[in-house]
Amino acid sequence: MIRNSLIITVLMLAATGTARGQFVKGDRMAGTTVGSLLYNSGTADISVASIGSNTSKITNYNLTVSPSLGWFVSGNTVVGATLNLNPYGNKTTYEQSGSTYQSDKNTGFTIGLGGFARSYFASNNKLLPFGQIALNGGFSSLKTEGFFYGGAGALAYKTSYTGQSTGGSFVNAALSGGFTKMLGENAGLDLYLGYNFSYNKNVFKKTTLRDDGNNGSVDTRSENETSTRFTNHGFMAGVGFQFFLRKKK
């Protein structure tokens, strides 16, 4: 359904011709996708016959900011640069009888730079259809930590772990079509659909410690390193704001 909508949008854009004097060479376009800030928390009650009643608590956050700045190289084509920032994290704890016996925490951050080219098509000066291509890449980092209490009596133990990624990087390429709804002479609201391709790679190093008897000593230590590379193809829908800075005459 989304793919069909995108195809229809692209065909409509191709059929409408070029813009008629809405912008001039030298105008600038400053904007951003609508940055999404998400923070939530929740609990779940879990009952297992062999260990009794448990409570799980989950908190997470995700902030996305993607400002951009472009210059019109003609009356209908703008090229520019983007900055991508995305801090995120989550934490999950498990409790029984008021005591936490397991905790897992992850925090990450990505930062990247990119460029884009956008062409506006024929319009009624209030609704400006466009097609856009974009490419960006950058670096990512991830940290993780946690612990688990297990066993009982003489067999009690605690395991804890820490981990951190190195050499994380990503590349994204996107093709989109949509329109800018003008909210005045110098501001507009973007609505668009598109296709996105992404490539990511990472090296993650993790250290695990085990304390037999839960007396504060380290009885065993293990380390491992995991390398990952993956690609992803997906469709997107987005909203953004643009501000048009007119060339001084």
C-alpha positions as CSV (number, residue, x, y, z in Angstrom):
1,M,0.0,0.0,0.0
2,I,2.8,2.4,1.0
3,R,4.8,1.5,-2.1
4,N,1.8,2.2,-4.4
5,S,1.2,5.5,-2.7
6,L,4.9,6.4,-3.3
7,I,4.7,5.5,-7.0
8,I,1.5,7.5,-7.4
9,T,3.2,10.5,-5.7
10,V,6.3,10.3,-7.9
11,L,4.2,10.1,-11.1
12,M,2.1,13.1,-10.1
13,L,5.3,15.0,-9.4
14,A,6.7,14.1,-12.8
15,A,3.5,15.2,-14.6
16,T,3.2,18.6,-13.0
17,G,6.2,20.2,-14.6
18,T,8.4,22.8,-13.0
19,A,7.6,25.4,-10.4
20,R,6.5,28.9,-11.5
21,G,8.5,31.5,-9.8
22,Q,7.9,30.5,-6.1
23,F,11.7,30.8,-5.3
24,V,14.7,32.3,-6.9
25,K,18.4,31.3,-7.1
26,G,20.1,32.3,-3.9
27,D,17.2,31.8,-1.5
28,R,17.9,29.5,1.4
29,M,15.8,26.8,3.1
30,A,16.4,25.9,6.8
31,G,14.4,23.2,8.4
32,T,14.1,19.9,10.3
33,T,12.2,16.8,10.5
34,V,9.9,16.9,13.5
35,G,12.3,15.7,16.2
36,S,10.7,12.8,18.1
37,L,11.3,12.7,21.9
38,L,10.0,9.5,23.5
39,Y,10.2,8.6,27.2
40,N,8.0,5.9,28.8
41,S,7.9,3.5,31.7
42,G,5.8,0.5,32.6
43,T,5.5,-2.5,34.8
44,A,4.5,-6.1,34.2
45,D,3.6,-8.8,36.8
46,I,4.9,-12.2,36.0
47,S,4.1,-15.4,37.9
48,V,6.2,-18.6,37.4
49,A,5.2,-21.6,39.4
50,S,8.8,-22.6,40.3
51,I,9.9,-19.2,41.5
52,G,6.7,-17.3,42.5
53,S,5.5,-13.8,41.6
54,N,7.8,-11.3,39.8
55,T,7.6,-7.7,38.7
56,S,9.4,-6.3,35.6
57,K,9.9,-2.5,35.2
58,I,10.9,-0.9,31.9
59,T,12.0,2.6,31.1
60,N,13.3,4.0,27.8
61,Y,13.9,7.2,25.9
62,N,14.7,8.1,22.3
63,L,15.4,11.6,20.9
64,T,15.8,12.3,17.2
65,V,16.9,15.7,15.8
66,S,17.7,16.3,12.1
67,P,18.2,20.0,11.2
68,S,19.1,20.9,7.6
69,L,20.2,24.0,5.6
70,G,19.9,24.3,1.8
71,W,20.5,26.8,-1.0
72,F,18.4,27.2,-4.1
73,V,20.6,26.8,-7.2
74,S,17.7,27.6,-9.4
75,G,14.1,28.7,-9.0
76,N,12.9,25.1,-8.2
77,T,16.0,23.1,-7.0
78,V,17.7,23.3,-3.6
79,V,20.8,21.4,-2.4
80,G,22.0,21.3,1.2
81,A,23.4,19.5,4.2
82,T,21.9,17.7,7.2
83,L,22.9,16.9,10.7
84,N,21.6,13.8,12.4
85,L,21.6,13.3,16.2
86,N,20.0,10.4,18.1
87,P,20.6,9.6,21.8
88,Y,18.6,6.7,23.1
89,G,18.5,4.2,26.0
90,N,16.5,1.6,27.9
91,K,16.6,-0.1,31.3
92,T,14.8,-3.2,32.5
93,T,14.7,-4.5,36.1
94,Y,13.2,-7.6,37.6
95,E,12.1,-7.7,41.2
96,Q,10.9,-10.4,43.6
97,S,9.6,-9.7,47.2
98,G,10.8,-6.1,46.9
99,S,14.4,-7.0,45.9
100,T,15.9,-6.5,42.4
101,Y,17.6,-9.7,41.2
102,Q,18.3,-8.7,37.6
103,S,18.9,-5.4,35.8
104,D,19.8,-4.7,32.2
105,K,20.7,-1.2,30.9
106,N,21.7,0.0,27.4
107,T,22.6,3.6,26.2
108,G,23.5,4.6,22.7
109,F,24.2,7.6,20.5
110,T,24.5,8.2,16.8
111,I,25.8,11.3,15.0
112,G,26.0,11.8,11.2
113,L,26.3,14.3,8.4
114,G,24.7,14.2,5.0
115,G,23.5,16.0,1.9
116,F,20.2,16.3,0.0
117,A,18.8,17.6,-3.3
118,R,15.2,18.6,-3.7
119,S,13.2,19.7,-6.7
120,Y,9.9,21.6,-6.4
121,F,7.3,21.2,-9.1
122,A,4.3,23.2,-10.4
123,S,2.1,24.5,-7.7
124,N,-0.7,26.9,-6.7
125,N,1.8,28.7,-4.5
126,K,0.1,27.2,-1.4
127,L,0.9,23.5,-2.0
128,L,4.3,22.7,-3.3
129,P,5.0,19.1,-4.4
130,F,8.6,17.9,-4.4
131,G,10.9,15.0,-5.0
132,Q,14.0,14.5,-2.9
133,I,17.1,12.3,-2.7
134,A,19.3,12.2,0.4
135,L,22.5,10.5,1.7
136,N,24.0,10.6,5.1
137,G,26.5,8.6,7.2
138,G,28.2,8.8,10.6
139,F,29.2,7.0,13.7
140,S,27.4,5.2,16.5
141,S,28.3,4.0,20.0
142,L,26.6,1.7,22.4
143,K,27.2,0.9,26.1
144,T,25.5,-1.8,28.2
145,E,25.7,-3.1,31.7
146,G,23.7,-5.3,34.0
147,F,23.7,-8.0,36.7
148,F,21.9,-11.2,37.8
149,Y,21.5,-12.8,41.2
150,G,20.9,-16.6,41.1
151,G,21.0,-19.7,43.2
152,A,20.4,-19.9,46.9
153,G,22.4,-20.6,50.1
154,A,25.8,-22.1,49.4
155,L,25.0,-22.1,45.6
156,A,24.2,-18.4,45.5
157,Y,26.1,-16.4,42.8
158,K,26.1,-13.1,41.0
159,T,27.0,-12.4,37.4
160,S,27.6,-8.9,36.1
161,Y,28.6,-7.6,32.7
162,T,29.7,-4.4,30.9
163,G,30.1,-3.8,27.2
164,Q,30.9,-1.1,24.7
165,S,31.0,-0.9,21.0
166,T,33.9,0.4,18.9
167,G,34.1,1.4,15.3
168,G,30.4,1.7,14.8
169,S,29.3,3.4,11.6
170,F,26.2,3.7,9.3
171,V,25.2,4.9,5.9
172,N,21.6,5.8,4.9
173,A,20.2,6.6,1.4
174,A,16.6,7.9,0.9
175,L,14.3,8.7,-2.0
176,S,11.1,10.5,-1.1
177,G,8.2,12.5,-2.5
178,G,5.7,14.7,-0.9
179,F,4.6,18.3,-0.7
180,T,5.3,21.5,1.3
181,K,2.1,23.2,2.6
182,M,2.9,26.9,2.9
183,L,1.9,28.4,6.2
184,G,2.8,31.9,5.1
185,E,5.3,33.6,2.8
186,N,8.4,32.1,4.6
187,A,7.3,28.9,6.4
188,G,6.0,25.6,5.3
189,L,5.0,22.1,6.6
190,D,6.5,19.1,4.9
191,L,4.5,15.8,4.5
192,Y,6.2,13.0,2.6
193,L,6.6,9.3,1.9
194,G,9.7,7.5,0.8
195,Y,12.1,4.6,0.6
196,N,15.2,4.2,2.8
197,F,18.2,1.9,2.5
198,S,20.6,1.6,5.5
199,Y,23.9,-0.2,6.2
200,N,25.4,-0.6,9.6
201,K,28.5,-2.2,11.1
202,N,29.7,-2.5,14.7
203,V,32.2,-4.3,16.9
204,F,30.9,-5.0,20.4
205,K,33.2,-6.0,23.3
206,K,31.6,-7.5,26.4
207,T,33.1,-8.6,29.8
208,T,31.3,-10.9,32.2
209,L,32.2,-11.5,35.8
210,R,30.9,-14.3,38.1
211,D,31.0,-14.2,41.9
212,D,30.3,-17.6,43.4
213,G,29.0,-17.3,46.9
214,N,28.1,-13.7,46.3
215,N,30.9,-12.5,48.6
216,G,32.3,-9.7,46.5
217,S,35.1,-11.6,44.9
218,V,35.5,-12.3,41.2
219,D,35.8,-16.1,40.6
220,T,35.6,-16.2,36.8
221,R,36.0,-13.6,34.1
222,S,35.2,-14.0,30.4
223,E,35.4,-11.7,27.4
224,N,34.0,-11.9,23.9
225,E,33.9,-9.7,20.8
226,T,31.1,-9.7,18.3
227,S,31.2,-8.0,14.9
228,T,28.0,-7.2,13.1
229,R,27.1,-5.9,9.7
230,F,23.6,-5.6,8.3
231,T,21.5,-3.9,5.7
232,N,17.9,-2.8,5.8
233,H,15.3,-1.7,3.2
234,G,12.2,0.1,4.4
235,F,9.5,2.7,3.7
236,M,9.0,5.8,5.7
237,A,6.5,8.6,6.3
238,G,7.6,11.9,7.7
239,V,6.6,15.4,8.8
240,G,8.9,18.4,8.9
241,F,9.1,22.2,8.9
242,Q,10.9,24.4,6.5
243,F,11.7,28.1,6.7
244,F,12.5,30.0,3.5
245,L,15.0,32.8,3.8
246,R,14.6,35.1,0.8
247,K,17.6,36.5,-1.1
248,K,18.2,40.1,-0.4
249,K,17.5,42.3,-3.4
